[in-house]
Structures are given as C-alpha cells and as structure tokens.
C-alpha cells in the first residue's frame, strides 16, 4: 500500500432496532461509515436487511456474532448453557461469569455461532466479508478460536476486527481505561491467532468507551489525531433514538439509549472529516482494504 493511512468506520449493531438501523443507513449514504455488522438473532434483523437492499446496499454488511442479547437462533433446548430459563441469552456480565466458572459448554457456543452464520448467509445472500462480535466477546476463550474455525476456510477471507490499542494511548486518551486495558490485553492474543489463520484485520482499534465519553465534542478528534498505524478501525454505535432497545440493550437511565444519537451526530460533524484528512486517513470499506493488501502482497512477490 502507499504512504496513505486507511480508516475503516464499522457501525456495530445493525438490525438491533428500526431507528438504529435507519441512522446507520443514513450515515452510509453520506459515506460517513464504510461498513456495518448485522445482529442476525435480533427480531428486527430481516426488516433491516430489506431496508439495506431498498437503500441500494450503501455499505458493506457483515456479521455481528452475538451471545449476550435477545434469543439464540437455535431452539434454546439445543444450547442450554447459553440461555436463561426464559430462553433468552444471559446478559454480558452474567455470561462472562458463567464462562469463567466453566458453566458454558463450548459445543453450545459453536452450534449457535454456526447457526448464526448460516442465518446471515440466508438473509444477505453470501458469506460475511467483515466480522466482529457483539460486546467484543471474541477475545474471551474459547469464542475467538471457534469463530476462526468457522470462517477461516471462506474465500475471500473476511476482514475480522482486531481488538487492541497501543498502551500509551490508554494513558493519553481518557475514558473507560479499565475496560480498554482488559480488552486490549485479551485482544492482542486473539489478534495473533487471527493473523496466524490468515484473516485480514486492522493494526489498531479505537473508539471503545462508555456512554458518558461521547458527550465530549472532541471525542473522535482525540482518538484519530493520536492513533498510529497504517490500518485503523473506528468502532462506533450510531443510530437514531430507538425505544425498542429499552429492556433489551439498555435501560431508560443508563446512558446507552442516548449514546447512539450522540455518536450519529459526531460522525456527521465537519471536525470528523477534517481530522481524518489531517491524519492522512482514507476511508475504506473492508473489501477495499483486502484488495489493497492483496495487491501489495502480489507486488512484493
């Protein structure tokens, strides 16, 4: 690749709710995001894919494997260690505790993720070209290894988010430092496994935070002005105000409900584009990045 730097802006949680999906589509039409990942187990997934097609497929749509929201794709009786008595997934905190205590069966994880992958292909019509897990659970063993097994034989290989950031950025960029440190520590090991499997990915990831941080108008500027690397991904969760998320993804007062509209506005601000230009970033879709990397390897050979 040239001296340019490449930025992927991938919106998580497409399909989680109608207003969220609409906001993501609006950003895609304006070329303010370059991809999005679909929650295939959401009750709104099929409607969201239809809206994406009706809009002319303005962004690349990938898979957002999920083990912590709504219900599994499989009947709950087939994945009993993943679900609560009501048949819904355990929320993130409970899921991670059960995973640490050995109460989650790896075979249940693999069955459900395989079913979700098949559901993605049914809805979208082809294998995913970009992939990252809901709540970043791919960094927790054995989930990352299972995902690699499910997708490493696909051609072309999908772009897979690598969850890591330079340690010095934890000190320089405020917000959710403990969360970022844990994810980056686990993510670096997972990123090595992804690289060994030949899966394309980013050098560094920015944008992991908590709801209070996105109230700062300089939120995106700080990240993008400082991050090093040739290939950077900005993870984001934009959307319009979406009441369908209450009781599923958030409560009315935990800040998550208002985070998405705030991130939507930040991505539309001129400061976002100006910062990208100053930092020499070219916005690319995942498949564009893979093509660039493939050409680079071909020229090197």
C-alpha positions in Angstrom: 0.0 0.0 0.0 1.1 3.6 -0.4 2.0 6.1 2.3 -1.7 6.7 2.9 -3.3 5.6 6.0 -6.6 3.6 5.9 -9.6 4.1 8.3 -12.5 1.6 8.5 -15.6 3.0 10.2 -17.7 0.0 11.1 -21.1 0.6 12.7 -21.9 -2.2 15.2 -25.4 -3.5 15.9 -27.2 -3.1 12.5 -30.6 -4.6 12.9 -30.8 -4.2 16.7 -33.8 -1.8 16.3 -35.5 0.0 13.4 -34.4 3.6 14.3 -30.8 2.4 14.9 -30.7 0.8 11.5 -32.2 3.8 9.8 -29.5 6.0 11.3 -26.7 3.7 10.2 -28.2 3.7 6.6 -28.2 7.5 6.6 -24.6 7.7 7.6 -23.7 5.1 4.9 -25.4 7.1 2.2 -23.2 10.1 3.2 -20.1 7.9 3.2 -19.5 8.6 6.9 -19.3 4.9 7.7 -17.7 2.2 5.5 -19.4 -0.9 6.9 -21.8 -2.3 9.4 -22.4 -5.6 11.1 -25.7 -7.4 11.4 -27.2 -8.9 14.6 -28.9 -11.9 12.9 -30.6 -13.0 16.1 -32.4 -9.7 16.6 -36.2 -9.7 15.9 -35.6 -6.8 13.6 -32.8 -8.4 11.5 -34.9 -9.4 8.5 -36.5 -6.0 8.2 -33.1 -4.3 8.5 -31.7 -6.4 5.6 -34.7 -5.5 3.5 -34.1 -1.8 4.3 -30.5 -2.2 3.3 -31.4 -3.7 0.0 -34.1 -1.0 -0.7 -31.4 1.7 0.1 -29.1 0.3 -2.6 -26.8 -1.5 -0.2 -24.9 1.7 0.7 -22.4 -0.1 3.0 -20.8 -3.5 3.3 -22.8 -5.6 5.6 -21.0 -8.1 7.8 -21.8 -10.4 10.7 -22.0 -9.5 14.4 -21.9 -12.8 16.3 -24.0 -12.5 19.4 -24.2 -14.5 22.6 -25.5 -11.8 25.0 -28.6 -10.2 23.6 -32.1 -11.4 22.7 -32.6 -15.1 21.9 -30.4 -17.6 20.1 -31.1 -18.6 16.5 -31.3 -22.2 17.6 -34.1 -23.5 19.9 -33.0 -22.8 23.5 -33.1 -26.5 24.3 -30.2 -27.1 21.8 -27.9 -24.5 23.6 -29.0 -24.9 27.3 -25.8 -23.4 28.8 -26.2 -20.2 26.8 -29.7 -19.2 27.9 -31.7 -18.2 31.0 -34.9 -20.0 32.0 -36.9 -17.8 29.7 -34.9 -18.8 26.6 -33.0 -15.5 26.2 -29.2 -15.1 26.3 -27.6 -14.2 29.6 -26.6 -10.5 29.7 -22.9 -9.8 29.3 -21.9 -9.8 33.0 -23.7 -13.0 33.8 -22.4 -14.6 30.6 -18.8 -13.8 31.4 -19.1 -15.1 35.0 -20.6 -18.3 33.8 -17.9 -18.6 31.1 -15.2 -18.1 33.8 -16.8 -20.7 36.1 -16.9 -23.3 33.4 -20.7 -23.2 33.2 -20.8 -22.6 29.4 -20.4 -25.5 27.1 -18.1 -24.8 24.1 -20.2 -27.1 21.9 -23.2 -24.9 22.6 -21.2 -21.8 21.6 -20.1 -23.5 18.3 -23.6 -24.8 17.5 -25.2 -21.4 18.0 -22.5 -19.4 16.1 -22.7 -21.9 13.2 -26.5 -21.4 13.1 -26.0 -17.6 13.2 -23.5 -17.8 10.3 -26.0 -19.8 8.2 -28.7 -17.3 9.1 -26.5 -14.5 7.9 -25.9 -16.2 4.6 -29.7 -16.8 4.2 -30.5 -13.2 4.8 -27.7 -11.4 2.9 -27.0 -14.0 0.2 -23.3 -14.5 0.7 -20.8 -15.2 3.4 -19.8 -12.2 5.6 -17.0 -10.0 4.3 -16.5 -8.3 7.7 -16.9 -9.7 11.2 -16.8 -8.6 14.8 -18.5 -10.0 17.9 -21.2 -8.2 19.9 -19.7 -6.9 23.2 -16.3 -7.9 21.9 -16.8 -11.5 23.2 -14.4 -12.9 20.6 -11.5 -12.0 22.9 -12.7 -14.5 25.6 -11.6 -18.1 25.1 -12.9 -20.3 23.5 -15.1 -17.9 21.5 -12.3 -16.4 19.3 -10.9 -19.8 18.4 -14.4 -21.1 17.5 -15.1 -18.1 15.2 -11.7 -18.6 13.4 -12.6 -22.3 12.8 -16.0 -21.3 11.3 -14.7 -18.7 8.9 -11.0 -19.5 8.0 -11.9 -21.7 5.0 -14.1 -19.0 3.4 -12.8 -17.3 0.3 -12.3 -14.5 0.2 -11.4 -14.5 3.8 -13.4 -11.9 5.8 -11.9 -8.9 7.4 -12.0 -9.5 11.2 -11.7 -6.8 13.8 -8.6 -6.9 16.0 -9.3 -5.5 19.4 -6.1 -3.9 20.5 -4.7 -0.4 21.0 -1.3 1.0 21.9 -0.7 1.0 25.7 0.4 4.7 25.6 -3.0 5.6 24.3 -4.6 4.3 27.4 -2.8 7.0 29.3 -3.2 9.7 26.8 -6.9 9.2 25.8 -9.4 9.3 28.8 -12.5 7.2 29.1 -13.2 3.5 30.0 -9.5 2.8 30.6 -10.0 -0.3 32.7 -12.4 -1.8 30.1 -10.0 -0.9 27.3 -7.0 -2.4 29.1 -8.7 -5.7 29.7 -10.0 -5.9 26.1 -6.7 -4.9 24.6 -4.7 -7.4 26.7 -7.0 -10.3 25.7 -7.4 -8.9 22.2 -3.7 -8.9 21.4 -3.6 -12.7 21.9 -6.7 -13.1 19.8 -5.3 -10.9 17.1 -2.2 -13.1 16.8 -4.4 -16.1 16.3 -6.4 -14.3 13.6 -3.2 -13.3 11.9 -1.9 -16.8 12.0 -5.1 -18.0 10.4 -4.6 -15.5 7.5 -7.5 -13.4 8.4 -7.2 -9.7 7.3 -7.6 -7.1 10.0 -6.6 -3.7 11.4 -3.4 -2.6 13.1 -5.2 -0.8 15.9 -8.7 -0.2 17.1 -10.1 3.0 18.5 -13.5 4.1 19.9 -14.1 1.6 22.7 -15.6 3.7 25.5 -18.6 4.3 27.7 -21.7 6.4 27.2 -20.5 9.5 29.1 -17.4 9.9 26.9 -19.3 10.6 23.7 -20.8 13.8 25.2 -17.4 15.4 24.5 -17.4 17.1 21.0 -13.7 16.2 20.8 -14.3 12.5 21.3 -13.5 11.3 17.8 -10.9 14.1 17.2 -8.8 12.9 20.2 -8.7 9.3 19.0 -8.0 9.9 15.4 -5.4 12.7 16.0 -3.2 10.4 18.1 -3.6 6.8 16.9 -0.6 5.4 14.9 -0.6 2.6 12.3 -1.3 2.2 8.6 -4.7 0.5 9.1 -7.0 1.7 11.9 -10.6 0.8 12.6 -13.0 3.1 14.4 -15.7 1.1 16.2 -18.9 3.0 16.6 -22.6 2.5 17.7 -24.5 5.2 15.9 -28.3 5.5 15.3 -31.4 7.5 15.9 -33.2 7.4 19.3 -34.6 3.9 19.4 -37.1 3.0 22.1 -37.1 -0.7 21.0 -33.7 -1.0 22.8 -35.2 -0.4 26.3 -35.3 -3.7 28.3 -33.2 -5.4 25.7 -29.9 -3.5 25.2 -30.3 -0.8 27.9 -32.5 0.8 30.5 -34.0 4.3 30.2 -31.4 5.8 32.5 -28.1 4.0 32.0 -27.0 6.4 29.2 -26.9 3.8 26.4 -30.1 5.0 24.9 -28.7 8.4 24.2 -25.2 7.3 23.2 -26.3 6.2 19.7 -27.8 9.5 18.6 -24.8 11.3 20.0 -22.4 9.1 18.0 -24.6 9.7 15.0 -24.1 13.4 15.3 -20.3 13.2 16.0 -19.8 11.3 12.8 -21.7 13.9 10.8 -19.6 16.8 12.2 -17.1 18.5 9.8 -14.5 18.0 12.5 -14.6 14.3 11.9 -13.7 14.6 8.2 -11.2 17.3 8.9 -9.4 15.2 11.4 -9.3 12.3 9.0 -7.7 14.5 6.4 -5.1 15.9 8.8 -4.2 12.4 9.9 -3.8 11.3 6.3 -6.7 8.8 6.6 -8.5 7.5 3.5 -11.9 5.9 4.5 -12.1 2.4 3.0 -14.6 -0.5 3.1 -13.3 -3.8 4.4 -13.3 -5.4 0.9 -11.4 -2.4 -0.5 -8.7 -2.9 2.2 -8.4 -6.6 1.5 -7.9 -5.8 -2.2 -5.2 -3.2 -1.4 -3.4 -5.7 0.8 -3.7 -8.5 -1.8 -2.2 -6.2 -4.4 0.6 -5.2 -2.1 1.5 -8.9 -1.4 1.4 -9.6 -5.2 3.8 -6.7 -6.0 6.1 -7.8 -3.2 6.2 -11.3 -4.7 
